[in-house]
Amino acid sequence: MKIDSISLKSSTIAIFVMIGLVAIALSLFASNYFKRAALNAQMTSLSRVIEVASIEVFTKIKNHTFDFGSKLAHNPDLLQATKRHLKNEGNGELSQLLDDPFINGFVGFSKIDLKKLRIYDLQLKLISQSNMGVSDLDDQAAPYIRSTISNRGKTDRLKAVQALWASPQGPFYSLVVPLGGLRPIGYLEIIINPVFNFSGIGNITNTPVHIHTMSGELLNENSQQFADDHLPIEFLIRASDETPLFKVVSYENIAT
């Protein structure tokens, strides 16, 4: 009888211990689960903030580039030089005129990182380009630009076409505007480095920002520093043809 009493008591204690252990385990599991859920929700929210900031940056890129391109496309000297070049009467003056913004600057030159200026005829055949700027580019405009211009209707022929695109030299942004007003004689392409602008996302989010290639190579970073406990939030920037172009990594201090 005494043995049975001890056995029952031991069993009861064991059951309560097991219940306690299960309760602790469930508590830890629930705690970790809700922490992960909260962290995932915070990361999603922060990623959305970066997305909105990137849209703002891209809008500024387009506006700054369009302002510059519109003025240059209506430059009388550039128009006359293009007409002479199309008649095979040019003597290299067209490329010299395209070099001028690189040498003497232009209104808003600090807002964009100009990489190349090119002129095409109405069939999108390259007829001239700046000597200055990035070299070894393909002689054709990016496929997305060629496709957009070739497939659009006559009512859209005076509209500018923009594209983010990849090249062996890195990511680029192009804006192509008609050259010559209502009766265009060709197209002017302004090619810039978009990474220069996208690193400015940190000025909007007030966070350290790094720009990486898809393979992980660092392209640019802002001046803000991050600590080991900062959480990296990645946002993918896609080219206009939807292929991955580069990654924006914002380092967020989630403790604050």
C-alpha angles and dihedrals in degrees: 000000000000091000090051090051092051091046092051091047092050091048091050092050091047091051092051091047090051091047089050093049092048090049091050091047092049090047092052091045092049091046093052092043094053092043090054091045091050091047092049091050090049092049091050090050093048091047088054090052090054090048092054090046091050091052089052091049092048091051090053090049091054094045095048093045093045092051091052094042095048093054093046093046090058095046105128094213092051092048094050092046090051092051091050091048091052088053090050089247097116123111101196095289092121095063089045091055089050089053092055098083089053091052104036100023128226140236106294095014090143091057097063137032102232113209107168145354120208137176125209132186120241090275089057093250111150110245102167144355140182117277089216125071131041117353136208095043119153113268090236130071117253113289092245091056094046092049094047095049094042095050102042125100128251092259090064098046093102094052124102119246123212134190143174107216143168129239136168086260092057138268119331139185119214132192117191118196130180113260115225109027121251092358103044120200095190144323134284117212121201113196120194139171106254094191088072089064101035092060084066089073085092090064089059098042094033091228137117109269131195126187117212136183116241088261091055101258113147111243102173144340137192125241097259117105127219133208129226091259093056113111116233112226114193126206122184120225112206129203118243089264088056096251115136110266109174142328129249112208117194117190109218126196098220092178091074 
